[in-house]
Amino acid sequence: MDWSADKIEAFRKTLLAWYDQEGRALPWRVDHDPYHVMVSEIMLQQTQVETVKPYYARFLKQFPTAAALADAPEALVLKAWEGLGYYSRARNLQRAAQQITQEHGGVWPQTADELVKLAGIGPYTAGAIASIAFNQPEPAIDGNAFRVFARLFCIEDDITLPKTRRVFDTLIRQLIDPDRPGDFNQAIMDLGSTYMRAKDPDAAHSPVAAFDASLAANRVLDFPVKTKKKPPVVVPYYALVIYSDQGYLLVKRPKTGMLANMWMFPLIKRTDLTADTLDDARATAAKMIGHAVYLTAAGTQVVKHTFTHQQWQLTLLTAEASAFDVTDFGGRWVQAANFDELALPTVQKKLIRVAIK
C-alpha cells in the first residue's frame, strides 16, 4: 500500500459518488435486514444475479424471517431452493437460522468474528453481513473484490492460494470507508461486475480509472493472477429408470454427501461394479432394490452434469415392472405428473427430460 491518506480519501469519495448514482437496484438492497443480506449472499454464491432475483423473492415470501426458516421442514426448504443447485447452501442457511433463533435467542451476532461461527458463513459472507447490516468496517472479499483490487494495485499474488486472502484483507482494511463500509463493499461488487469484469472489461471508462495501476501499465487482463482449475473428475453412473402402473421409482439420497435428501432415479456407480456390464448392473440393481427387474439400455442415451469438482456421466437403463414394495430402501413410486411435488436436483430433471417423452 503506497497511497497517501489524501489519495485513499479521494478513492472513497469517487467510488461512493459513482455508487450513489449508478449502483444496481437490487431487491436485497432495499433495506439492511441481516436476514435478507444473509439469504441473498448465500444465494449469490455460484449463481448469477438475474437467476437469484425471483428465487430471493419467493424464498422470503415463504420464509419471511429467520425464525420461519428455522422452523420449516427441510423438504420444504429444499423444494424452495430447487434449481439453484449446491443444496448444502440451503441446509446451512436453515442451520444458521436455527443457531440464531435457538442459540442466540433471535439476536443476531454483529461482528464478522461471531457471524463466521454460523453454519455456512465464511469470511466473505460474514464480512458482507457485518458491513451491510451492522455498519462494521469489514472487507467482503469475493471474486469481484479480488479482481478489482488486484488490478488497482497490480497484485501478483495467486488468488487461488489461501494465504493471498490475508494480503487483500490487509489492503482493503486500509481503504474501506469507515462511515459507509456496506456501500463501499457493494460498490466494489458492482464495479467488478461492470467496468472491471473478468472478460471484456472497460477499465478506461471506469469511475476509478485514475486509480488503476493495471490500466496505467496496460496490463488489465494480467490480473488477477489465478492458477487454472483442474478439470472435474468424470464419474460414470447407471441411472435406473424403473416404472410401473404406480409411477416411476425414485429413491431419497443419503442424509449426507452430494444432493443429500434429494429424490432421484436409483444410481449405480459404474466403478463399483465387478465388471461394467449390463448383467452386472442388473444384479447390483436387484440387490439394491430387493427385486429383480429386467433392465435394458436406453439406446446410447448418456446424461452429463457437471458439479464443481465432478462431472457425472449417467447412462440410462430402463425397465417396466409390476409395482413392488420399495419402502424398505427409502424408495417411492411417483407419477410423472407429481414430480413437481418433490425436491429434485437439476441432474434428475435432466434425466427426466431424456427418459420420459
Secondary structure as GFF3:
##gff-version 3
##sequence-region A 1 357
A	DSSP	alpha_helix	5	22	.	.	.	ID=ss1
A	DSSP	three_ten_helix	27	29	.	.	.	ID=ss2
A	DSSP	alpha_helix	34	44	.	.	.	ID=ss3
A	DSSP	alpha_helix	49	62	.	.	.	ID=ss4
A	DSSP	alpha_helix	66	71	.	.	.	ID=ss5
A	DSSP	alpha_helix	74	81	.	.	.	ID=ss6
A	DSSP	alpha_helix	88	98	.	.	.	ID=ss7
A	DSSP	pi_helix	99	103	.	.	.	ID=ss8
A	DSSP	alpha_helix	112	115	.	.	.	ID=ss9
A	DSSP	alpha_helix	123	134	.	.	.	ID=ss10
A	DSSP	alpha_helix	143	153	.	.	.	ID=ss11
A	DSSP	alpha_helix	162	175	.	.	.	ID=ss12
A	DSSP	alpha_helix	181	192	.	.	.	ID=ss13
A	DSSP	three_ten_helix	203	205	.	.	.	ID=ss14
A	DSSP	three_ten_helix	209	211	.	.	.	ID=ss15
A	DSSP	alpha_helix	213	216	.	.	.	ID=ss16
A	DSSP	three_ten_helix	220	222	.	.	.	ID=ss17
A	DSSP	beta_strand	233	244	.	.	.	ID=ss18
A	DSSP	beta_strand	247	252	.	.	.	ID=ss19
A	DSSP	beta_strand	263	264	.	.	.	ID=ss20
A	DSSP	beta_strand	267	269	.	.	.	ID=ss21
A	DSSP	three_ten_helix	270	272	.	.	.	ID=ss22
A	DSSP	alpha_helix	278	289	.	.	.	ID=ss23
A	DSSP	beta_strand	296	306	.	.	.	ID=ss24
A	DSSP	beta_strand	310	320	.	.	.	ID=ss25
A	DSSP	three_ten_helix	327	329	.	.	.	ID=ss26
A	DSSP	beta_strand	331	334	.	.	.	ID=ss27
A	DSSP	three_ten_helix	336	341	.	.	.	ID=ss28
A	DSSP	alpha_helix	346	355	.	.	.	ID=ss29
###
